[in-house]
Amino acid sequence: MNVPSADMIREPVEPRRRWRVMRAWLPFVLVLAACGGAVGSPGPSSALPPEARGALGQIYADGHAYTLQVELYRDLMPGPAPTPKRGVGGTIFLKPDVAGDPPAGMRADKAWLVNGADIWETIPQPLQTFAADRRNHLSLSVRDGPTWDTSAKVDVILRFSTASGTYFIQQRGVQIIGAL
């Protein structure tokens, strides 16, 4: 009887080749996943439009002079054990020189917080107010930002638009306060 010996029984070549290829690609895939390779992942970005870099502290639009009033905080209260550090949040008010109704179609669609070389881009959300706010033409909030120190001074840039165009305005040196 012809019984094959152990030397004669071998694995097919194809599975070994697949294993080598998979072993070569596995570290690359793990590094990509660890670096946040997901599209749209939150966090600092370096994309600040040129118009935003040159934003002024006061602008004139639709018959009003506007300035920003920004308050930023960072929640320092400890949470349950697995709670990650909470990031920067705050309020942004677009204040006209004279109280009145805002121009037709006024809305904000983007805000940037700049801390040195770090830039965080976000979409500000409207604050819920109980009455029409004629002192602030836009009342907005930002939250879940980066975990910058409470001693940081941040430049805040807001992009807003009305029926007459799109505008950039900023407030420089906003201190992040620690909230307990």
C-alpha positions in Angstrom: 0.0 0.0 0.0 1.3 3.4 -1.0 0.8 5.7 2.0 2.1 9.3 1.5 4.6 10.4 3.9 4.5 13.7 5.8 7.0 15.2 3.4 4.7 14.6 0.5 1.6 16.3 2.0 2.0 20.1 1.6 -0.4 23.0 1.7 -1.3 24.5 -1.6 0.8 27.5 -2.5 -2.2 30.0 -2.8 -3.2 30.2 0.9 0.4 30.9 2.0 0.7 33.6 -0.6 -2.6 35.2 0.6 -1.4 35.1 4.2 1.8 36.9 3.3 -0.1 39.6 1.5 -2.6 40.0 4.4 0.3 40.1 6.9 1.9 42.9 4.8 -1.2 45.0 4.6 -2.5 44.5 8.2 -0.1 47.1 9.9 -1.0 49.7 7.3 -4.7 49.2 7.9 -4.3 49.4 11.7 -2.2 52.6 11.5 -4.8 54.2 9.2 -7.6 53.3 11.6 -5.6 54.6 14.6 -4.9 57.9 12.9 -8.6 58.7 12.4 -8.8 57.9 8.7 -12.6 58.2 8.8 -14.0 60.9 6.5 -15.5 63.8 8.4 -13.8 63.0 11.7 -14.0 65.9 14.2 -11.1 67.8 15.5 -8.5 70.3 14.5 -8.1 71.2 10.8 -5.8 73.5 9.0 -8.3 74.7 6.5 -8.9 78.4 7.1 -10.1 80.3 4.0 -8.1 83.3 3.0 -11.2 85.6 3.5 -11.4 84.4 7.1 -7.7 85.2 7.8 -8.4 88.8 6.9 -11.6 89.2 8.9 -12.1 92.5 10.7 -13.4 93.1 14.2 -16.2 95.3 13.0 -18.0 95.1 9.6 -20.7 97.0 7.9 -23.5 95.0 6.2 -27.1 95.8 5.2 -27.1 99.2 7.0 -25.6 98.0 10.3 -22.2 98.0 11.9 -21.7 94.5 13.4 -19.3 93.2 16.2 -18.9 89.8 17.8 -19.4 89.1 21.5 -18.0 85.6 22.2 -17.8 83.7 25.5 -15.9 80.4 25.6 -15.6 77.8 28.4 -14.3 74.4 29.0 -16.2 72.0 31.3 -13.6 70.9 33.9 -16.1 68.9 36.1 -15.0 65.3 36.3 -17.5 62.7 35.1 -17.8 59.0 35.6 -14.6 57.0 35.0 -14.9 56.4 31.3 -15.9 60.0 30.5 -13.4 61.7 28.1 -12.2 65.2 28.7 -14.8 67.7 27.5 -13.8 70.3 24.9 -14.3 74.0 24.3 -17.9 75.3 24.0 -19.4 78.7 24.1 -21.8 81.4 22.8 -21.4 83.7 19.8 -23.5 86.8 19.5 -23.6 89.0 16.3 -24.4 92.4 17.7 -25.7 95.3 15.5 -25.0 98.9 16.3 -28.7 99.6 16.7 -31.3 97.1 18.0 -33.8 96.0 15.4 -34.9 93.2 13.2 -32.1 91.3 11.4 -31.8 91.5 7.6 -33.7 89.1 5.5 -32.1 85.7 5.2 -29.4 86.2 7.8 -27.7 82.9 8.9 -24.4 81.7 10.1 -22.9 78.6 8.5 -19.4 78.3 9.8 -17.1 79.3 12.7 -13.4 78.8 13.3 -11.6 78.9 16.6 -7.9 79.6 16.2 -5.4 78.8 19.0 -1.9 79.5 17.6 -1.4 77.0 14.8 -4.4 74.9 15.8 -7.6 75.6 14.0 -11.0 74.1 14.8 -13.8 74.4 12.3 -17.4 73.9 13.4 -21.0 74.6 12.4 -22.5 76.9 15.0 -26.0 76.0 16.2 -28.7 78.6 17.0 -29.4 79.3 20.6 -33.0 78.8 21.7 -34.4 82.1 22.9 -37.8 82.6 24.4 -38.5 85.9 22.7 -37.3 87.7 19.5 -33.8 89.0 20.2 -33.5 92.4 18.6 -30.2 93.2 20.4 -28.4 90.2 18.8 -29.1 89.5 15.1 -27.5 86.0 15.6 -27.3 84.0 18.8 -25.3 80.9 18.4 -23.6 78.1 20.3 -20.6 75.9 19.7 -19.7 72.8 21.6 -17.5 69.7 21.7 -14.4 71.5 20.6 -10.8 70.7 21.2 -9.5 70.3 24.8 -7.4 73.5 24.9 -6.2 74.9 28.2 -8.4 77.3 30.1 -5.5 79.9 29.9 -5.6 79.9 26.1 -6.6 83.0 24.2 -8.5 82.1 21.0 -9.4 84.1 17.9 -13.0 83.4 16.8 -14.1 83.9 13.2 -17.7 83.7 12.1 -18.9 83.4 8.5 -22.5 84.6 8.0 -24.6 85.6 5.1 -27.6 87.8 4.3 -29.5 88.5 1.0 -26.7 90.9 0.1 -23.7 88.6 0.5 -21.4 86.6 2.7 -19.3 88.2 5.4 -16.5 87.2 7.8 -16.0 88.8 11.2 -13.8 88.0 14.1 -13.1 88.6 17.8 -9.4 88.2 18.8 -8.0 87.0 22.1 -11.1 85.4 23.7 -10.1 83.7 26.9 -11.3 80.2 27.6 -12.7 80.0 31.1 -12.9 76.9 33.2 -16.5 75.9 34.2 -17.0 73.7 37.2 
